[in-house]
Amino acid sequence: MELHNFDRTAFLRDSWQRKPLLIRQALPGWRGPLDPDELAGLACEDDVEARLVVGAAGAWAVEHGPIPEARFGQLGDSDWTLLVQAVDHYVPDVAALIAPFRFIPNWRIDDVMVSYAAKGGGVGPHYDQYDVFLVQGMGRRRWRIGQHCDESAALLPHADLRLLADFTATGEWVLEPGDVLYLPPGVAHDGVAVDGDCMTYSIGFRAPARHELIGLWTDEILAELSDDDRYADPGLSLQANPGEITDAALARLQAMVAEAVLDHDRFARWFGRHSSARKYPDVDWRPEEPLTPDAVRAALAQGAALERNPASRFAFVTGEAGVVLLFVDGECRDLSGDAAAFARTLCAQDRIEATPALAGSASVVSLITALCNEGSLAFADEDEDGAGNED
C-alpha cells in the first residue's frame, strides 16, 4: 500500500506541522477493512477504549466504553458517533494502514482510532495537540477547518469534550473513500458525517510536552543520585561581602545540574525506554509455554516469518563502536554484531521473513526467543514446535 498524488519530500517541507493538506484519492479504491458491526463489537470489549458521542450541535453527550451491545439498537439513524482507540492493536488489516505513513519516525506514531458515524454524527468543533492523518473509509464526511488554537482558546463547558466556544471556518471539504486530510496540531476542525455508515480512520502522532519530558527525566535522575553527591568548593577565596552569592559559586552550582541533566547517553537510554513503553499492555502475545532457542532455530530454518505485536513499540539508538540500543516495550538491550543488524531490521519492518542467516546466528536466535517469550514478537505461522502466534 502506498499513497498516491502525494510527494513526501514536499509534504515534510511545506505542510508537516505547518498547514492542513487535502490529498484526493491518496488511497484509490480503498474502503477500509472493518465493517460497522466489527467496530461495534470491539467497543463492547472491556479492555478496548471506546466512546459514544450522541447528539447534535450544542447538545453532545458522551458515553464511555465498554458499550452494551443493546445500546446500538437504541441509537437511531442520525446524530451519533462511535470512536474506538488503538484499533490497529486488535485488527492486523488496520495496522497495515500505518505503513504508508512510516516516513514519519515510528516513535512519533501513536495509534489508529476508527470512528463510525450515522448521518449528522460528529464530536463538535475542537482542536488536537497532535498531528493526524484522517483517512476516509466508508461514506462521506464534511470537514471544516478553522483558526489556529492554543491553550488560551475559549472552550465550552463540557465534562468530556474540548469544544471550542468560537469556531470560524476557513475551509471546507467533503472527503470521499480513499481521500486523506492531514491536520497539524492546533488547527480547529469539525467533521460531520454526510451519509449514514460513515467510517474514518485517524492515524495520530504523539509529541511529548516539554513539562512532561523535564518532569519525567528529572525524576529518573533524582532516583539515582546519592545524598553524598554535594556541592564542593575547595580553594575557596575570601570575598569582600559574605552575603553575596558569587558568579563562581553560581557557575559551580549550575554545572552540577547541567552535568546530570545534559548526559546525552543516559538521556538516550531513558527516552528510549520511556517512548517505547506500551500504551495498551493488554494485547498479550506471550506463548502458553516459553519457547526455547532450539524451537526458535527450527522455526526459522523452516521459513516461518516473524511478526511484531501491533501493541508493542520498537525503536533503536545507534551507540558507540557499532553498538545498537534496542528498545522494546520499555526495555533496553545493548546489541552488537548480527543481533544489532537484526535489531535495525526489526525496528523498520512489521514482518521479518526467515533466512538461513537468522537461524545460524546464536545472538539473533537468543534475541528472538526473549522477545517472543515477552509477547513482543511471534511467528506468523504455527509450526509443529508450537513456536507461533495463535491470535
N, C-alpha and C positions, 0 to 999 in steps of 0.2 A: 504494500500500500504506500502510495506517495501522493504528495499534494500537487495538484495541477494549478496552472495560472498563478504561480507563486514563485518568487525569487527570494531564497533565504537570505542571501547577502544583502539585497536591497531592503528586505524587511528588518533585519537587525540594524542596519544603518539608519533607516528612516522612521520606523514605526515602533519597534520594541521599546516599551516604557516611555513612549513619546505620544503616540496618537492612535486612535482606532483604525482598523483596516478591515474592509469587507472583501472577502475572496470568493467570488462567484464560482460555483461548481469546482471547488477545491478537491472534492471527492465525488466526481461524477458517477451517478448510478448508485451511490451509497444511501442506504435507508436505515442503517443501524441493525445490530444483531439481536436486540431484545424486542419482545412484544410487550404490550402493556400488562398483560397478566403475569408475565415473568417478573417485571419490575415490582408489581404489587405484591407478589409472593415474597420477594426479598424484604419489602417493607414490613412484612408480618413477622420477620425473624427477630428474636431477642437481641442478637449480637450485631445487628445492622442498624446504622444511624439513619433515621428517616424522619421526614416532616411532611405533614399535610397542611397546606395553606388553603383555606376556604374563604370565599367572599370576593367582592369586587372593590373598586376604588373607595378608600376611606373606611372599609369595614372588613379588614382581613383578620382572620382568626387562625392560630397555629395549633396543631395537634402533633405531639411528638410520638415517635415510634416506640415499641412495635405497634403497628396499626392493626386493629382487629379486622379480620377478613370481612366480616359482615358490614363494616363501615363503608366499604366501597360501593355496596349496593344502595346506600342511602344518599349518595352524593349528587345524583342528577347528571345532566348533560352539559353543564356550564359552570364557570366561575370557581374552579378548584384546580390545585396543582399538587402533585406528589413529587418530592425531592428525596433522592436516595444517594448517600455519600459512598465513595470508595467502591463503586460497582465493579471497577477493574480488579479488585481483590477477590471477587467471587465468580466473575464471568470472564474466561480467557479471551473470548472474542471482543469484549470491551477493552481489556488490557491491550489488545493488539492495536487499538486506535491510537495509543500513545506513540507508537513507532514513528509516524511521520513528523512528530513534533520533537524528536530527540536531538534536533540541532540545538536545542536549549539544554544546558548541562543537566544530567539526571538528578543531581542533588537538589535542583530547584523544583522538580516535579512533585506535586502533592498527590492528587488522585483524580479520578474521573467521577463527577457527580452526574447522575442521569435524572432528568425531570420529565414527567408526563403531565400534560395539561389538557383539560377539557376546554371547549371554546370559551374564550374570555379569561381563562386562567392565567394568573401571574402572581408575583410577590410584591409588586409596587415599585416605585422609583427608589433606587438606592445606589450606593457605590461600594466597591470592594477595595481591599488593601493589597490585592494581588493581581497578577496578570492572569488572563483567562482566554482560552480559545473556545468559542461557542459553536459547536458543530450541529447542524440541523439534521435530524434523522427523519422520522415520520412527520407529516403535516407541515404547517407553516406557522412561523412566529413573527410578529411585528416587533422589531426592536427600535426604540427611540433612545438616542444618546443625548446627553446634555453637558452641563458645565463640569469643570474640574472641581472636585471637593477635597476637603481635608477635615481634620478634627474640629475645625471651627464651624463646619456646616451645621445648620439647624436641623434637628430631627424631630419627627412627630413622636409623641409619647406612645410607646408600644413595648410590651414586655419581651417580645421575641423577634421582631423585625426592626432593622435600622432603616426606617423610611424617611426620605428627605421631606422636609417641610416645604421646600421650594424646589421645583424642577422645571427648568427651561429647556425644551428640546431644541437641539441644534442640527439634528439629522435624524432620518428615519428610513429603515429598510425592512422589507418583508423577506425573510430567509426561507428558501425552498430546500428540500432534501439535497444534501451534498454541499450546501453553502457553508462558509465558515466566517465568523466575525471575531476579530481579535479586539480585546479591550485592555488597555493598560490600567494600572492602579489609579484609583481616584476619579475615574470618569463616571459620571452619573449615567444610569441606564435603566430602562424599563422594558421588559419583554412580556408580550401578551399573545396567547395562542389565537391565531386567526381561525383555525379549524379545530374540530374535535380530533382526538388521537394525535396530539402534538408532542413529539419527543425531542429533547435537546440534550446533547452530551457536552458537559462542561469540563474541559481539561484545565485544572487550576495549578498555578505555580506559587510555591511558598517563598517568602522573603523574611528572614529573621529581623525583628525590630532591634534597634540599637540598644534600648534598655534591657531587652531580653539577653542579647549577647553579652553585654557588660555584666549583668547580674549573674548569669549562669557561669560565665568564665571566672569571675572573681570568687564565686562560691567554690569552684573547683580549686582555685589557687589556695584559698583560705583553709580548705580541708587538709591540705598537705604541708602547710607551713608550721614550723616549730615555734614554740613560745620563746625559745632561746635565740631565735633569729632577730636580733635587735640592732638599733642604731648604734653606731660607734664613731668616735671622733678622736682617735689617737693623734697626738701632735697639736692639740687644741691651742690656739693662740689667744693671748689676752685681747679683750676687746674694750673699747672706750666706754660703752654703755651696756651693762649686763642685761638690760631689758630688751635689747634688740635681738631678733632672730635674723642672723646674717644671711647674705646670699649664699655663702659657702655651706651653711647648715641646710638651707632650703635645697640646694643642689644635691647634697648627700641624701636627704630625705626623699626627694623626688626620684633619685636614681634607684633607691631601694624599691620603690613602687614599680618604676619602669622596668627594672631587671626582671621582675616576676611577670608583669603583665605582658611585656613585649617578647617573651620567649617564643619564637616562631615555631620551633619543633614541638614544644609542649602544646601550644595552641592548636597546631595541625592535628595532633593526636586527639585532643579534647573535641575539637569541632567535628572531626570525622566520626567519632563515637556518637556525639550529640545529634548530628544531622542524619545519621543512618539508623537511629532508633526507630522502631516500628511505631506507626500511628495507631494501627489496629492489630494487636498481637493475637487476636482470637483465630486468625486463619492459620490453623496448625497443620503443617505437613510432616511432622515427625513420624517416622515409621513405627509400627506397632512393636517391632523388635529392632534393636540397634543394628545397623549394618556393620559389617566387618570389612577391612581393606580387601580381603580376598573376594568377597561378594561384589564389591565395587569394581575391582580389577576385572572380574569375569564379565560383569555387565558392560563395561567399556569395551572389552575385547569382542563382545557380541554385537557391538554397534549401537547400544542403547544411548539415546540422546539425553541430555540433561536440561531441565527447565528450572528457572528461578521461581520461587514462591512470589506471586504478584504482590503480596503484602510485605515482602522483605525489601530492604533498601541496601543497595550495593554501591560502594564508592571506593576510590583509592587515591592515595597521595604518593607522589614519587619522592622517595627519600634519597639519602646519600649512598654512593657506591652501589647503585643498582638495586637497592632495597625498595620494595613496594610495601606501603602500609595499606592493607586491605581492611575495609570497614564493612561489616555486615551486621545489620540489626543491633547496632550499638556496641559491637565488639571489634577490637583491633588485633590484626595479626601482622607480624613482620615477616615478609617473604622475600626470597631471592631465587635466582635460577629459574628452573621450569615452573615452579609454583608462582613466581612473580609474573611470568609471561602469561600463565593461565589466568591469574587474577585480573590482569588488564582485559583479557578477552571476556571474562565472566562479567565484568562491570559494563562492558559495551553491548552485550547481547543477552536477550532473554532466553535464548535457546542455544545450547552448545552441542554440536554434533560430535560424536565419539570418534577418536582417531587412535591408531596404534600407539602414537607417542604419549597420549594421555595414560593409557593402560600401563605403559612401560616406565612411567615416572613415579617413583615411590613418594616423592613430596607432593605431587599432584593428587595421587590416589589418597594420601593421608588428608589433604585439604578437602577433597570431595566427600570423603567419609564423614569428617567432622561436620561439614555444612549440611549434609543430608540428615545426620542424626540430630542436628539442631533445628531442622524443619525449614531451613532457608533455601534448600536445593533438593531436587528429586529427579529420579529417572522418569522420562516421559512415557516409557513403555514398560509394562510389567514383564518381569522375566522369572525364570524358574527359581532363582535365588531369592526372590522377593525384594530385590533392590529397585523398587519402583514406586511411583506415586499413584495411589488408587483413587484420589479425589477427582 
